Amino acid sequence: VQTKLYHKFVEGVPDASGKVFVITGTTSGTGNVAARTVAKLGGEAVLLNRKSDRSTKSLEAMKEDYPEGKFVPIECDLQSFESVKNAIAEIKSKYSSIYCLACNAGIMATPDKATVDGYDTQMQTNHLSHFLLVEDLMPLLEAGAAAHGDARIVTHSSMGRDHCHTPNKGLEEKYFGKNGGNLGGDEIKMMRGGCFHRYFQTKLANSVHMYGLHNKLQESNSKIRAISAHPGGSKTGLDGHLDYGFFWNNVLKVLGPMMMQTSEDGAMGLIKGMMDPSAESGVLYGPKNSGSKGPAVPNPPKEYETDPKAIEMLWKTSTEAVAPFRA
């Protein structure tokens, strides 16, 4: 699979000098591409990753490729609210304003386990910890908007947001509570089974979060834009641990390359949301109609993404989850 669109796309993205971008999950995939793009365009990339050899080596590689790049690593384990709280404190000690918070990090179809806080590992990593980051970094984003004319919060969803196994394809409250380890077991089938059911809920949570944020920011006349993205079917390594069985493994070997795009092409929606002046608040960008590849274009919202009851439930449960760790 070869990069087809990214390089031309980035030529149209303006200089980012003087802007601070906080990005979760930059060791590989779309987050890595986004951090490199920020450096390439003169911005400062604050890299939120859990401590690991992978994140150390990834940072070294970025510095090697962009010797003049501004990279600021901050330890942040999204499966621990305490770790996220500490990362927020470190960000606040270093910066009085930020231009963009890119909620990129995610895990996919992992076992039915609880975090140290008792929540599903996927829901806490993909949504709840990002909710905490958004809430506590809002003053810095407002300061960034005052300085630059606007600021950005970007959530990273996926095609999976359209595949929830619920009667109305919408969010279900049990996935947001302290039910980690009791949410459907470890069955993995092609886009089915407990592991994928939990994943799809988190990816829908990412887009619902964005639409709710957009509404709230508009009501308060904020200059912060809430934007979401989906990467299509990108080769990011997110599914490297999955075994679908002999038949599907072999089918994917043949069909995968035809359906996939590189992480560079897959990062275009994320980067558009982070840096493109034309990116609008309240819009999700990615391959057309939740497709697997192609340019990052607006994807019209589905009813289950903008449902006021879903937004209300997400806010209530997420606020309760992170309340003990708010600054």
Secondary structure, DSSP 8 states (H G I E B T S, - for coil): ----SHHHHHHTS---TT-EEEEE--SSHHHHHHHHHHHHTT-EEEEEE-S-HHHHHHHHHHHHH-TT-EEEEEE--TT-HHHHHHHHHHHHHH-S--SEEEE-----S--S-B-TTSSBHHHIIIIIHHHHHHHHHHHHHHHHHHHHS-EEEEEE--GGGG---STTS---GGGGSS-TT-SS-S--BTTBSHHHHHHHHHHHHHHHHHHHHHHHHHHTT--EEEEEE---SEESSTTTT----HHHHHHHHHHHHHH-EEHHHHTHHHHHHHH-TT--TTEEEESGGG-SSS--EEE---HHHH-HHHHHHHHHHHHHHHGGG--
